[in-house]
């Protein structure tokens, strides 16, 4: 007889206490293989697929899409074929019962407590009935994937077919539809094979907003000044703070609450820096971005002002000076604004910095950054000029002590060598933790960065 195993949400690392269900990848009654991904969840760091360490029939799923699941809470139950004479313990490679980990022992994400089996074969469904909210296995026809002979099946309960699978791949499209109250089943997808795209959901929302409101009857005593064509105001929408948005809110609130931050700024003539970039990109090899040049300037500046590559201890009793520069930078992705981290930026060449910045930016746009790529930064470079703005007073990325912001680079009138000229000008802003240094250090750092932007040849003295 099969034994029902419960798979709980494992610890996904980085001290995370829970995750939000983005998309279920299996249905109740589906036969799954060992280590097959069963659900896609969103943590405060990234969207990840969670594989199940049991092979068998899915008898229940716990949690709807958009629901928060705590670490250690049940995700799915699986009816597993007993391979050891009916005890239900998974068998080891030699047919002996494998050691079954206790509930108190932290389990790895995949492959614990199960035998290695082949993953071939065709998926099939068996009936599963539910009573009083508890899953009840209606069929015991679960054969171990490597077993040569099928296990005799009990009578199968007839269960009504579930809803048809919607032609939606992106979990972000599902979330947008859920937040806006759009019925995906009523949409016709504009993508390949009828795939529902984000634009389809946005069109449905726009059409609903633009739909003429039903005019309410106006009493004869109504004020003549009242406009009969005025549309009724719809209900306010409360968007819950979840996943990445919740983590960002908590981190920025903590930073604003705990760090006495100050900001200074300066306008800079970036004409020579842009000319250097054009000169570098005119030669064979990888293209060098403005962000890569600014990252190189930051690493050199932090070597001169190491106080700013630091963080205050949790209890506030000391300052940790970091030996390596793990450079974070703001990147806009489908999940929102994230801060990927370039490890050991001080040890990379300008080309290597550019390649790593490009790789992480592409991963951010695709929503494929790992938790390790989003943590551990010691200094942040924020290029908000891509949004077409000149300046900002950003909140520090806790527990970091400093952040350099760069505005848009635009042609402006500028006094150059005593004469008025049109130059490419940007604004640099620098926010720092006043506990790690005074204004003189922060001003010295910002002035050094500005001088390197205006005269890039200064970098040769530092390299």
N, C-alpha and C positions, 0 to 999 in steps of 0.2 A: 504494500500500500504506500502511496506517496505521503510524504511528510511536508507540512506547510512551514516554510521558513519566512521569517520577517526580516526585511532589509531596511536598516535605518539610515538616515542621512549621516554620512561620515563627516569627520572634521576636515574641512577643505583647506585648512591652514590659515596662517596670518591672524590667529586668534578670533576668527569669525564665529559668531554664535548662531547664525541661521542663514537661510537663503530663500529667495522667492522662486516659486515654480513659474518658469517661462513657457515651457512646452513639454507635454508628455510625448514620448517617443514610442510607447507601446500601449496596447489596449488590454483591458481585462479579457482573459481567455486566450491570449496570444502565447505561443511557445517561444521562449527566449533561450539564448545560449549563455554560457558562462562569460562574464565580463562584457555583456552587451549593454550599451548605453540605454537607459530606460527613461531618463528625464533630463531636461535642460534647465538649469537653475541659474539665477543671477545673484551673485553675492555683492558685497560692497566694492569688490575689486574687479570682477570680470564675469562673463557668462561662460559656464562650463557644462559639459555633459557628464552625467554621473552614471557609471556602469554598475550593474548588479553582479555580485559574486556568485549568484546561484543560477543554475540552468533548470528550466522547467516551465510550468504554466503559471502565468500571472493571474492570481486569484483576487487581488484587490489593489487599488491605488489610493493613496491618501494625499489630499490636497488638490485644490483646483488651481487652474492657471491664474497667477496673480496673488496667490496665497503664500504667506510667509510660513516656512517650515523650520523649526528649531533643530539644531544639531543634536542627533540622538533620537529624534522622533521618527516614527515609521514612515517609510516612503512607499514600499510595495510589499506584498506577500506573494511568495512563489511556492507552488506545489512541486516539491522535488522528489524524484524517484528514489526510494531507499535502495542503496547498492550494497548493503552489508547485512542482508538477511532480515530486514524489517525494522531495524533500530532507528532508521532515518538519519544516521550520521553519514556524512560524505565519506567515500572510500579513498584511501591513499593509492599511490601508484601500483602497489603490489596487491591490492584488494583488501588491505587491512584498514580498519577505521582510522581516519585521520584525526588528529587532535582538533577538537572543536574549541575555538577561542571563547572565553567567557565574556559575559556582557560588560565586565569591568575592564577588560583589556582593550586598549585603543587599537582599532583595526586599521590596516592600510586601506586605501581607496578601492583597490581591485584585487581579486584573486585570493581572498582568504577563505579558509574553511571549505574548499571545494576541490574536487579532482580535476586534473587537466583533461579536457575532452575535445573532440573534434567539433568544429563549429559549422560543418556542412549541413545540408538538409533543408527541407522546405518548411517554412513556418506554417502552423495550423492553429486553429482556434478550438477550444472546447467550451462547453457551456458552463457558466458560473451564475448561480442564483444568489440573491442577497435577501436577508430577512432581518428586520429590525436594525438595519444599518451595519450589520456584521457580515463579512463575506463568508459564503458557504460554498465549498468546492462541490460542484455537481458532477464532475467527471474525474476519475482517477487514472485516466489514460495518459500517464506521463512516463515516457521511456527515457532512460539515460541516453544522451546522444551517442555514446560509444557502444551501447548494448546491441548485440546482433539480433536479438529476438524481441518483438514488441511485448509490452506488458498488457495483460488482459484488462479490458476497460469495463468500468461500471456503467450502468445506464446513464445516458447523457440527457440532462435536462434541456428542454427547448427554451431558448432565451431569445427575445425579440432583438433584431439587429440594431446596433447602435447607429448614431447619426452618421451620415456620409462624411467622408474626410474632405474638408474644405481645401481648395487649391491655394493654400497659403504656406509659404516656407518660412518667411521671416517672422521671428517672435516679436520684433518691433512693430510690424504691421498688425499683428494680433493685439498687442498692447494698445496701440493707437485706436484701433476699432473699439476695444473694450472701454477705454477712457472716454471716448466720444459717443458711446452708445450706438455704434453702427453694427447692424446685423450683417456679418460676412456672408451668410447664406443667401442674402438677397442681392449680392453684388455680382457683376460680371467682370472677371479679371481682364486686364488689357495686356498682361504679360504672355509669354509663350505657353501654349496649351491652356489658356484661360487662367494663368496664375494671377492671383490678386496682388497688386502692387500697392505701395504706400500712396501713390497718386490717386488710385481708385478710391481709397478710404477718404482722402482729403477732398476729392470731388463730391463724395456723398455728404460729407459734413458741410461743404460750401452750399450744396443744393438745398440742404435742410435749412440752413440759415437764411438763404435767399427766398425760401418759399413764402408766399404771401400769408400773413397772419389772418386768422379768421376774425372778422370784425364783430365786435360785441354790440348788441342792440343799445342804442342811446335813448334814454328816457327824454320825454319832451321838456322836462324841467332842467335838463343838463345845461351847463354853462355854454353859451354860444362860442366862447373862446376856446373850448376844448376841441382838439383836432380829432375828427372822426377817423382819420387814417393812421393815427398813432398805433404802433404795434405794441402788444403787451410784452413786458419784460419777462424773459425766461428765468427759470430758477438758477441760482448760483451753483456752480460746480465746485466741489471740494476734491482736489487731487491729492491722494494720500502720498506721504513721503515714504518711498520704498527704495530698496536696492541702492544704486549708486547715488541717487538724489538724497536719500536719507543719510548715507555715509558722508557726503559732502557737507550737508547741513550741520551734522554733528561736529565734524572736524573744524569747519570754519567758525562755528559758535565757540568751540573750545579755544581756538586760536585768538579770537577777538576778546574772549573773557580772560585768558591767562597771560597773553603776551603784550607788554607795553610797546607797541609799534610806533615808529616815526617814519616819515617819508620826506625825501628831498629830491629835487629834479633839476635838469639842465637841458637847454636846447643845444643841439650839436649839428655841425656841418658834416654830413656823411658823404659828401661828393667824392672824396678820395677813396673811401671804403668801397663805394659802388664802382669806381673806376678800377680798383684792384680786382674786384669780383669779375668784371667783364674781361680783364686781362687774363685771369686764371682760367676762365671758361673758354677762352679763345684757343687754348692749348688742348691736345688730346688728353683724355682721362675723364674721370667722373666729374660731373658738374658740382660746383661749390655754391651752396646757398648762403644768403645773408645770415640765416640763423646759425649756420656752421661757423661763419666768421665771428659772430657775436659770442658763440660758445667758446671758441678759442680765446677770445679776449677775456672772457669771464674766468677761465682756468688760470690764465696768467695773472689776472688781477687778484684772484684768491690766493695765489702763491705769495703775493706781496702783502696781502691783508688776511692772514689765516684766521683772525678773530671772527670773520664773517662766514667761514665754513665750519660752523659749530652749532650746538644746540644745548639748551639748558636741561639739566637732569629733571626727572619726574618730580622730585621733592623740592626742586628749586635751590638746592644747596651747592651746586657746582655747574661748571660749563665744560662740555665735552668738545674738544678740538678734534675734528676728523682729519685723518691723514690723507684720505682719498677724496676726490671730488666726484660725487655721484650726482650728476647734473639732471635735474628734472626740468621739463619744459611743457608748457600748456599746449594741448592738441585737441582739436574739436573732432569728435567721433559721433556715431549714431546714438551712443548712449549718453552723449553730452560731453562736457569739457572734462578731460582727464589729464593726468600729469605722468606720462611715461618717464622712466629714469635711464639715462645713459651711464652705465657703470664705468668707473675709473676714467672719467673724461680727460683728466690731466695727462694720461698716458697715451692718448690717441692723437694721431695727426689730424690736420684740418680735413683732409679727405675722408679719413676714417670716422671723424665726428659727423660729417655730412651723410655718409652711408648709413650710420646707425640712427641718426635723426630721421632719415627718410624711411628706414625700415619700421621704426616705432610709429611714425606718423601713419604709415599705411596700415599697420595693425590696429591703430586706434580708430581709423575710419571704418575698418572692417569689423570692429568689435571683438578682435581676437587676442587682445593683450592678456597676458597671464598675470596673476597676482604678484609674482616676483618682479615683473616689469613695471609695476605701479607703486612699488614701495621702496623705502630705503634711501630716498633722496636726501642730500645735504645742502643743496642750494638750487633755487628755481630761476629759470629764465622764461619770462612771459612776454611773448611777442603779440601784443594786442593790436598792433598796427594792421594785422590782416583783417580786422573788423572795421578798418577805416577811421579809427579814432586816434587822437594825438596823445592823450595822457590818461593816467589812472592812479588810484591809490589802493592797490590790491591788499587783500588780507593774506598774511603769511601762511605758508603751507606747514602747519604744525607737524613736527617740532622744530622745523628749520628756523634759522635766525635771520635770513635775508632773502630778498627776491629783487631781481632787476627786471624792470618793465621797459619795453621798446614800443614807441608809437609808430605811426605810418611815416614813411619817407616820401616827402613831397617837395616839389620845387617852390622855393620862397625867396623873396628879396633878402639879401644878406650882405653885410659889409665884409668884403674879402680884400685883404691887403690895402685897406684904406679906401676902397671904392665899392659902390653899390653894385651887386651882381646877383644873378639868379643862381641859387645853389640848392642842392638836395639836402633838406634839413629834416631832422627827427628830434623827438623829445625822449630823453631817458629819465625814468623815475626809479628811485631806489627806496624800498621799504626794509627796515631792519629792526631787530629786537634790541631795544635800548639797554637791556640788561647785559648784553655781550660786549657792547662798545659804546663810546660816546659819539657825538656828532662829528668830531674831527676825523675819526677813523672812517665813518660812513661817507663823509664828504671827500676824503682822500681816495677811497675806492671809486666813487662815482666820477671824480675828476680824472683819475687814471683811465677808466673805461672811455670817457669822453675824448681824452687826448688820443687814445688808440684808434677810435673811430675817425677822428679828424686827420690823424697822421698814422696810418697803419704801419709805416716803416718802423715806428717805435717798438713794435713787437720783436723785431730782430735783436734788440738789445736784451730781451728777456728769454729768448729761446736758445 
